[in-house]
Amino acid sequence: MIAMSVHECAHSWVAYKLGDTTAKYAGRLTLNPLAHIDPLGTVLLPIFIFLITGGRFVFGAAKPVPINYHLLRNPKRDTIWIGLSGPASNFLFAFILSIINNFINPQPILGFVFENLIAINVILGVINLIPIPPLDGSRIVMGILPLDLAYRYAKVEPYGFFILMLLMMLGVFDILIWPVTKLILGWLNISF
């Protein structure tokens, strides 16, 4: 919930700074997790995935941050910044937590909490960079593509969840996501 709140608040803050007040007025420019909970994506989906994977994997989603692209100063460029802001906030938060963890050398229970929070933030950041709609990586790609291709690419979004589940079942996460995640965690002095 903490990592999710940091992520979604970052999207809201960057959109606000780039001219879109939609998320602010929707109460999403906050670190309060309650503002970002989606009953299906944040509660039921993780429980379902936990059960079907035998507890090996949990995946969920926050309530999407509302963005009015017409209010952005430069919609194509700003879409990239908004997309990058969520994963970047998770990586930055993990880095800050890592510094604190290494500096204070906490007792085992607090160290466990710190290490898991660092890992969750890194995992969330890496997974969200996957360029499959509705993940943030797709927003970055849409901002780079010419408009006609971006519109066609955006049409994949209704199928994005199923594509992600298929990739997970085929082991693509094990091949691509976990090595990158472990590399970043290694840089942060976390063995996971």
Buried (B, 14 or more C-beta within 10 A) or exposed (E): BEBBBBBBBBBBBBBBEBBBEBBBEEEBBBEEBEBBBBEEBBEEBBEBBBEEEEEEEBBBBBBBBBBEEEBBEEBBEBBBBBBBBBBBBBBBBBBEBBEEBEEEEBEEEEEEEBBEBBBBBBBBBBBBBBBBBBBBBBBBBBBBBEEEEBEEBBEBBEEBBEBBEEBBEEEEBEEEBEEBBBEBBEEBEBEB
